[in-house]
């Protein structure tokens, strides 16, 4: 047993996340943690890693277990190079080497008994160093850096100069180099492009240790896990097999429960009816009383409340001009000596739906911002067409102290309280979320608030930067349907071909224009 969680209960304010949940992790298990947005997957990770104290229950790790957590919010210090961060994965080995050198320095002064003890400890340390690849650290660092597309950034680059996606890759590479006894991965594919997702998939398939993976990329999850834990309605249920196996069993259990519920409701109705008709008659009073007892003792089956499924329907503005935008020799970047692209001459016309793809750090978000005029290109220009009503979904937005209601009201001041609430509810948010501050919501719930702003605004061009990050399966499917039916033009940054292939008519790969 690597990890044992017993009788865990936790909540935020009056919002319960877990109620008496238990969980165990055994050696070599590859676990997928699934559930709708806001069910508490990231909260669970924070509790087992000790970042968050649960309200009740205990979390017990096996004594000698080293856990590694992919934390999107880890602090990377200015002045640290990528190489420094990656080599810090081996910090405990460098400490062992220092200890070994210290023992060697004191060997000459030791008596025979001490010397035997020291020689034994030296042997143990030597074995540990060899088993953890200490003597080939540099080639290990380069191997993983190459696989995740970090090597071409230059290992001597300052980590504070990296984009969000590059940063995540560096943290993921460090984690994989640490080779912990258990990997804890929260949405590791969010900032990875297709090639690197493929590499990570192969890596996890061959990974001999245990891992817990949270992912809304079901194809990826399905291919690497052998146990599913499903989080729903404050419960955590265990299923053996991959995601597809879990879905079959889950559907079957749900149908069985619904059938049992219907049977029991019918029986309750019949018993109540008999009691009501017979309790007043002397001849049948005893029979009525025994049926009342049966009713009182009955364990009533309860069906879980159906989660509201989101509905995204974009509002169409008047038709735009023929040209959406046109770039002339536009060079992307932030610093003159570090351009991200060759001069771009691209043109988008009305009605086109285009996916913008390419590896991290190549400038996809920068391209969107340059087209919108939010930042200036290094050279050249981008000109927007006429009669554009633009909807822009940014990749990451810092949450302020606004509640969801205030957030929507600021955007649509003429809405009534009822209109604001029903707009948020349509996006799949429940009352407990709607009244919360945006910053305490999960990543997926925050994305739904931002989509709520977008679909209630009249647009004829959508510029979407990774809108599927953090979204659960239902929300992703609904977004795909809404984009397919949208009458305007779309420029979409996305790393999931199974999402964008069904939406777009054209793909621009920025790698063809990279420096």
N, C-alpha and C positions, 0 to 999 in steps of 0.2 A: 504493500500500500504506500503510495507516494503522498497522497493528500486525502484527508478525511474531513468533511464538513457535516456537522450535525445540528439539527434543530435551529437553523438560521432564520431569523426574522429581521427585517429592516424596512425602513420607510423614510420619506422626506416629508416633514410636516404631517398632514393628515393623509398622505398618499402612501399606502403600503406597497412595497415592491416585492418582498418575499414574506411568506408566512410558513414558518416551520419547515424549511427546506433542508434536505440532506443530499449529499453528493460524495462520491468516492472516485479516486483516480488511481488506477493500477499501472504497474510498470508496462511500458510499451503501448498503452492505449492512445489512439489518435481520435480525440474527441472534437466534435463540431457542436458549438453552442448556438442554438437557433431560437428565433422568436421574433415577434413583430417589434417595430420601433417602440422604445419606451418601456419594454418589459423588464429591463434591468440587467442586460448582458454585460455592459461595461461596468455597472455598479458591482456585479458579482466578481469581475476581475479585480476591481479595486479592493474588495473585501479580502479575497484570497491572497492578494499581494501585500496586505497589511496597510494599504494607503487609507483605508476607511475602516472604522471600527463598527461591527454590526450592533444593532440594538440588543439582539439576543443570539445565543448559540455559540458554538466553538469551531475554530478552524485549526486543524492539526496537520502540520507538515512532518514527514519522516525526518529524523534528526539530520541526516547527512545529505539532504537534497539541495541541489543548487537550481533555483528557478530563474529563468530569463524572461523578461516581460518587454514586449515591443510597445513602448509608451510614446504616443505621438507628441507628448508635451515635455519630453526630456529637454533639459537645458544644455545647449552646446555653447561653450565659452568662446568669445572672440580670441583670436590668436592660436586656437587649436586647429591643426590641419586635419584633413580626412584621415591621413596615415596615423596621426596621434589617437584619434577616436577609435580607429579599427584596432590599433595595437593595445589600447586600454582594455580590450576584451581579454587580454592575457595577463592582466594586472596580478592576479593571484599566483600565476606561474613565476613572474618576476620576483614576487615576494618569497616564493619557495627557493628561487635561485640565490637570493640574498642570504636566506637562512642557511643554505648549503655552504656558501662561501664563508659564512660566520663559523660554522662547525669546523670547516677545514683549518681556519685560522687558529682554532683552539685545540686542535688535535695534539700538537706537540707538548702541551702542558698537561695532558690527561694521563691518569693512571690506567692500568690495564682494564679494570672493570668499566670505567668511564669510556675508554676508547672503544670497547666492544659495543656499548650502547650507541655511541656516536656513529660508528661504522654502520650499525643496523639502521639508524635514522637516515644516514646518507643514502643507503640503498633504497629505502622507501621513497625518499624525495626524488632520487634519480629515476626510479620507475614511473613516478607520477609525471615528471617532466617529459619523459619519452612518450608515455601514453597520450599526453595532451599536446603532442606535436610541437613541443617547445623549440626543438632544434631546427624546425622548418617554418617558423612563424612568418618570415617575410614572404615565402612562396605561398603559404596559406592565405595571407592577407591579399596577395595579388590575385589568387585564384577566385576567391569569393567576390572581390571588387570587380573583376572582369565579368563574372557571370551576371552581376546585377547592374552592369553598365556604369560603374563608378570610376573604373580605371581611366576612361577617356576624359573625365573631368580634371584629372591630375591629382595625385594623392597629396600634393603639397598645397592644395587650395584651402583657403580659410573656410571653416564650416559655416561661418555667419554669412557667407556670400551665396549660399545655396538656396535654390527654390524649395518650396514645401515638399515636392515629390522627391527631389534629390536628397533632402534631409532625411526623409523616411527611409530611403534606400540605404543611407549610411548607417542609420540606427539598426535597420534590419540586418545588414552585413555584420555589424558588431555583435549582434545577438547570436547569429549563426556561428560566428567564430568562437564565441564563448562555449559552445557545445554544452548547454546546461542539461541537467537531468530531465527538466521539463520546460518546454517552450510555451509561453502564453502570448498568443497573437491576436490582437484586436484589429480587424479589418486590414490585414497586411497588403491586400491587393489594391487598396484605394488609390495609391499613387504610383502603381507599377504599370508599365505598358505590356503589351501582349507577350513579347519575347521573354521578359523577366518573370512574368506570371508563370509562363511555361517552365522556366528553370526552377522557380520556387516549388511548383507542383512536383517536379521530379525529385527535388531535394527532400520534400516532406514525405513522399512515397517511400523513399529509402531510409528515412530517419528512424534509427533504432530506438531512440528514447521516446518519452511520452510528450504529447502536446495538446493544448486546448486552443481551438481556433474559432474566432467569431468572424463570420463573413456573410455578406449578402450576395456574393458571387456564387450562385448555387452550383454552377458547373464545376468551378474550382473546388468548392467544399466537398461536393459529391465524390470527386476523384481521389481525395486524400484521407478521408476519415473512416473509422470503422465502428464508432459509437456516436450516437446523437443524444444530446440532452436538450429537451425542448422546454422553453420558458413560456408559461402562459398563466394568466390569472393567479399570480403569486406562487405558482407551483413549478417544480422542476421534475420532469419525467425522463427516464432513461430508455433508450431504444438501441438494440444491437443492430449494426449494419450501417450502410451509408445513407445519404439523404433520401434517395429514392426509396430505399427499404423502409425508412422511417415514415415517409408520406403514405405508403400503402397501409402500414399498421395503424397509423394515426387516423386515417379515413375510416378504416374498418372499426376501430374502437369508438369513434365518434358516432358512426351509424348504429352500432350495437347499443350505445348509451341512449341515443334518441329513441330507438325502438323500445328499450326497457322503460324509458321515461313515459312514453305514450301508453304502454300497457299498465304501468303503475297508476297513472292519472285516471285511466278508465276504471281501474279497480277501486281507487279512492272515491270516485264519483258514485259507483254502485254501492259501496259500503255506507257512505254518507246518506244516500237515498234510503237504504234499508233502515238505518238507525232512525232517520227522521219519520219514516212511516210507521215504525213498530215500537218506538220506545214508550208510547202512551198506552198501548194495549197490554193488559195483564198477561195474556196468553203468550205474547211474543217478546215481553220486556227482557227476559234473560238472554234471548238470542241477540237482541239489539245491543245489550250491554257488552256481550262478548265481542261483537263486531266493533263496538266503540273502542274496546281495549286493544283490538288488533290495529285499529287506526292510530291510537295513541302511541303504540310501540313501533309503528312502521318507520323505517329509515327512509326519508323522502329523497328520491333522486333529484339532484339539481343540475340543470344544464348550465354550462358556462355562458355568460352573456356574450353574444356575438360582437366581435370587434367591428366598429364601423369601417367599411371599405372606402378608401378615398375616391373622390370623383374629380378629375381635372378636366375642365372644359375651357379652352382658351377663347377669349372674346376677340373678335376680329374688328380691326379698325378699317377705315376706307382703304382702297387699293393704293399701294405705293407706286412711285415712278418705276420705269423699266429697270433702271440701274439701282442696286442697293448700295454698293460701294465699289470704288476702283482704287487700287494702289499703284503708284508710279515710283519705281525704283526705291521702294520702302525697305529700309534696313532696320531690323528689330534689335533692341538692346537697351541697356541702361548706361553703359560706359563706352566712350568713343573707341578705346583700344580693345574692347571685348564685344564685337558685334555677334548677335546670335544667328543672323541669316545673311544670305547673299541678297542683292536687291530684288525685291518681290514685285512682280507685275501681275496682279490677280484681280479678277472682276467677278462680282456676284450679281446675278440678275433676278428680277422678281419671280417668285414661285420656286426658286431652287432650294433644295434641302441638302446641305453639305456637312459632312463629318470632317472635323479637323483632327488629324491623328499624328503620332510621332512620339519618340521617347521623351522622358521627363527632362525638363530644363532646356528644351529645344526652342521654347518661346510660344507655346500655344495660347496661354493666358495673356502673354504680352501682346500677341497678335490681336486678340479680341480688344484689349484695352487701347491699342494703337488705332484700330479701326474706329472705335467709339470716340477717340480724341481725349481719352482719360490720361494717356501719357503720350509724349512726343516720340516719333521714331528718331533713330540716330541720323538717318538721311532719308531723302525722298518724302513722299506724302501719301495720305489716304484721304479720299474725298467721298463723303456720304451723298447718296442720291436724294431725290425730292420726296416730300410727303411721307416721310418715315415715322412710324410710331413704334419706338424701340422697346422691347422687353429684354432686360439683361439679368441673367442669373450668375452671380459671382461664386467662385469656388469655395472660398472661406470668408465668413463675415463674423467679426467679433460681436458677441451678444452684450447688449447694455443691460440696464436694470428695468427696461420696459417689460410689461406683461404682454402676452400674445395679443390681447385685446387692444392695448395701447399701440402696439406695433402696427396693427392693421388700421386703426383709427387715424394714425398720423398720415398714412398713405391715402386714406379715403375718408376725409373729415365729414362728408355729408351722410355717411352711413349711420343708421340707427344702431343701438346696442344689439338688437335682435339680428340685424343684417350682418354685423361683424361676427357674432357668435355662429350664425349659420354658415357663413363663408368659411370659417375655420373648421367647423364640424364636417363640411363637405370634403375638406382635405384630409379627413381621417383623424382629426384631433378630438379627444374627449373633453368633457367639462373640466376634469381635474388638470388637463394640460392647458386648456384655454385660459384659465385664471392664473397659471404659473408665470414666473418670469421666464423670458426666452432662454436666458443663459443656463437655467437649471434643467432644461430639456435635453434629451439625447440628441445626437447628431442628426438622426433621421427625422425626429420631430421638428428640429430647427429648420431642416430643409423643407418640410411641409409648410411651415409658416411663410418661408420665402416664396415657395411656389404659390401660396395663397395670394400674395401680393401680385404675382405675375399673371395669374389666370383671371384676376378681377380687373385687369387693366386692358384697355383696347389696344391691340398691337397688330402690326403687319410684318414685323421681323423679330425673331427671337434669337438672341445670342446666349447660348447656354454653356457654362464652363463646368464640366463634370457634374451634371445634375443628378446622376444615379448614385454618387458616393453616399453611403449611409442609408439609402432608401431600402425598405424591406421589399419582399417579393411582390406583394399586392400593389404597393405604391409604384414600383418599377413597371409592372405590367400595365397599370392604368396610365402612367405617364407616356409609355410607348404608344398606347392606343390614341391618347389625346394629340400627340405630335403627328401621328399618321393622318389624323382627321383635320389638323390645323390647315387653314387656307393660305396662311402667309408664308414667308420664307424662313428658313432655319439655318443657322450656323452653329454646329454642335461639337464641343470638345468632349470626347468620350474614349475610354480605353476598353470598352466591352463590345466586341463586334456583334455578339448575339443581340445586343440592344440596338445599336445604330444601323445594322444592315437592313432591318425592317423599316427604318424611318427615312433614310437618306437616298438620294439619287446619284450622289457624287461624293468621292472621298479626296480630300487634299492631304497628302502626307508631307508635313513640314520638313521631314528628314531630307527630302530631295532638294531643299533650299538652304540646308544648314551649312554653317562655316566649318 
